[in-house]
C-alpha cells in the first residue's frame, strides 16, 4: 500500500477588506494573505476503492462534507482515475478559526493525489481546480505572501514576509465565514493595501504591524468581546501589532522579540489552551 504524507499549513490575513456582494452570492474582497508555520499533517494511503477519512479531532467531518472528500471526488471526475484513498488528518489548526485549516487540507489533498496518481498537473492547474472548491485553496497551494482579490482566488505574489515571530490565540469560538460576512455593517473601508505591500517589500515588520486592518474585526469583537481582550493583552505585552485573522475568531500578534512573545503566551494560556508560537513562512 503506497503512502504519502503532506504538511498542511495555515494562513493569516494581514489585511482584509470586503468590497461588495456579488450577484453570485459571494463577496468581492481584497486581502493580503500570509502562510504560517502552524500546520496539520495528512497521511494518504491508497485503498482499493472509495474514500475513508479519519481524524484526531472530533469537529473534523469525516463524510462528503469535508473538503478533502470534495477534492478527491472532483479529481476523479476530471481525470477519470477511480482509485480509492484513506486520509488521516492529524489536526493542529483550530476549526472555523479564520486560519484556512479546511482549505489547507483541501490544497494538500490536491497535491498529494497529483503525486500518488501520477497526474503531472502543474501548480497553476491545481490552483484552477482548487478555486472551484474553496476560495482559499489556491493560496494554500501557492503559499508565501500574496495580495488576494476576487473571492480570494486572484493572487499576486508579494515578496515573502518569512521568518517573523507570530503568536496565535484562538478563544475556542468557531465562526463561519458566511456568518462573519453577514455581520459586516459597512463595506469597502478603503484599506491601503499598497502601503502594507510597500512595508512587506521593505521587510519592515514594524511598518506592517502598524497597518494591520480587518473590516470584519469590529463586528466580531462587538459580538465576542474576548477577541478584543486577546488583542489588548498582546498589545500590552510587546506585540508590534495585533489583528483578528479572516472571519475569526483567531487573533494574531506580530513580534520582534521572542521572549516577549513567550511571556504573552503564558498570559493567554489562562484564557485558552489554543495559543501557538509560530513563524511566518
Helices and strands as residue ranges (DSSP letters): E 3-21, E 27-47, E 51-55, H 67-79, E 84-90, H 101-116, H 123-131, H 137-142, E 145-150, E 154-158, E 165-169, H 177-182, H 193-201, H 205-210, E 213-214, H 217-223, H 225-236, E 241-244, E 251-255, H 258-268, E 275-279
